[in-house]
Amino acid sequence: MAEGRRVHEEWRGNHLFVGNRLALDFLNTELMSNGETIELLNDAAAVARWMVHADLLTEKAAKKLEQAWERSPRAGQGVIALRRFRDRLRAAVFAFEAGSGVSREFLDELNRLLRTHPMHRVVEADDHGGYTQTASFEPRQPDDLLSPLAEDTAMLLTGVTASRVRKCEGCPVHFLDLSKKGSRRWCSMGLCGNKVKVAAYHQRQRKE
């Protein structure tokens, strides 16, 4: 029962959040099922919903954006730009995981995005007499989502051990391994781990 609850929490709406980093969860908006690609960011409304599930926007803000994007010719172009960046990010993450180094072209693009889509820092008093710093952004078009994505990608490349970033052994999902031993192999036990273990068990049974 506990496993069922944990698997349920990994899905927010129809979006999967097991990457432990925003940039990796963004990669996981394109999945595979029975050899077919499943695109979860197929329009501007889907992008807005993902923003909510990723805790980047409130429900109210997302609805307002969806209404504005319905009348915006840039919305469709923005969705295409996001998906193209996702393709280049995936290639960069594969290179990062392999330790072969991210391409100069991708770093140039990332630095350009950091300049043109900056995050804004806000300092506020907390409940304990101290202060907290949060990053915020005000998206008006789908490609404005590049702000937090660019920032998190920069943090991933500069603040994470490359060997801790990997692809699930059972599917194309990427994740940052935060386990103590660094031995995580699956996107989750409920989604892939158990399936692979069951398949391995049946294979052993057939050989006996």
N, C-alpha and C positions, 0 to 999 in steps of 0.2 A: 504493500500500500504506500509506504514511504517513497519507493522508487517511482510509483505512478505520479505522486504529487510533484516530485522533483522534475520529471520529464515535462509535466504540464507547465511548470514555471519557466522552463527553457523556451517555451513558445509564448510570444505576446502577439495575440491575433494570429496572423499567418506568418509571422517573422520569427526567425530563430536567433537566440542570443546565448551562445555558448563560447564566444571568442575571447571574452575577458578584456577586449579592447574594442573601442568604437570602430576603428579602421578595419579590424578583422570581421566584426559583425556586419559591416558594410559589404565586405567580400561575400559574405554568406547570404546576401540577398539574391544570389543566383545559385540555384541548387540543381541537383540531378536526381531523377527518379526513373528507374527502368530504362536507363540509357538516354533519357530525354531531358533537355534543359528546362528548368522551371524559372521563369523570370518573375521576381516579386516586385520589381520597380517598373511596371509596365506603363504607368502614366503618372501625371503630376499628383493625382489624388493618392495613389499608392505611396509616392514619395512622402507626402504629408503624413500619412498614417505611420510610415516607418519612423519619421521624426518623433512622433508621439511615443511609439513603443521604445525608441532609443532614449527617451527622456530628454529630448532636445526641445520639444515644444509641448505646450499644454493642449488639451482637447479644444479649448476655445480658440487658441491661436491657430491651430491647424485648420479648423473650420473656416476661419476668416481667410486664410491663405488659399484654401481650396476654392472658395467663392471668387477670389481675385484671379486665380489662375485660370478659371473657366473662361475669363474674358481676355486672357493674355496670350498672344501668339508666341511669346518667348517661352511659355511653359513647356511645350513639347521639345523645343530645342534644348532647354535646360535638362530635361530628363535624359536626352541622348548624350549630352555632355557628361552627366553623372555616370552613365553606364560605360562610356568610353574611358573615363578616368578609372573606373573600377577595373577594367581590363588591364590598364597599365599598372595599377596598384597590385593586381594579382601577380603579374610578371615580376614586379619589384619584390614582393613578399617571397616568392619562390626563390629568387636570387639571394635574398637576405637569409632565408632558412638554410640554403645550401652553403652559405658563407662565401659565395663568389662575388659579392659586392653589387650594390644597386647601380644601375647605369647612370652615367652623367646626364643623359637626356631626362631621366626621371627626376633626378635631383634638381635640375634646372626648372622643370615644371613645378615641382613641389615648392621651391623657393618663390617662384612667380605667384603661385596660389597663396602662399603665406603673405605676400605683399598686397595682392589685389583683393583677397578675402580674409582680412584680419579678424581675429576674435577681440572682443572688448573685455577688459578686466574690471570687475566691480568688487570693491572692498566694503564689507558690512560688519557691524557689530554682532557678535554671537550672544548666546544666552549665558555665557560664563565670564563675561567681562573682557573677552578677547575679541579678535577680529578674524574673519574668514575672507578668502579671496575666491571668487568664482569667475568663470569665463562665460560670456554671453554673446549672442549674435542676433541679428534681426533679419531673418530671411524674407525676401520679397518675391524671389523667383527660385525655382528648384535648384539652380546652380549655386545659389547662396549657401546651400548645405555643404559646399566645399570648404567653408570656413572651419567648422569643427573637424571635418575629415582630414584636412591638410594639417591642422595642429596635432591631431592624434597620431597621424602618420609620422610626423616629425618626432614626436615623443617616443613612438614605437622604435624608430631607427636609432635614436640616440640614448634611450634609457632602458632598453630591454636586451637581455642576452639572446643572441640569435638562435641558439640551440633550443631555447624555450618556445620558439615560434615554430609551429609545425602543422601539417595537414593530417586530418583523421586518416587512420589506416583503412577505414571502411567506406569513406565517401570523400567528396571534394571540400568539405568544411575545414576551415582554418581556425586555430585557436592559440592562445598564449597559455602555456602550461604553468599554473601557479601551484601545483602540488609540491609538497615538501621534498619528495625524492626526484621530482622532474621526470616521472615515468608515465605520464598520461599518454595514452595511445589513441583514444577515441574522442569524437566530438562529445559523446556522453555514453555511459553504459546503457542507458535506456534506448538510445537511438541506434547505435552501431555496435557497441561493445558486446552486449548480450547476443546479438545476431551472429557475430563472428564466433563467439564462444560456443553457441549452440551448433553452428555449422561445423566447427572443429570437432566437437563431441561426436556428432553423427559420422563424420569422416573416420574417426578413430574406431567407432563401433563397427563400421563396415569392414575395416581392416582386420578386426579380431575374429 
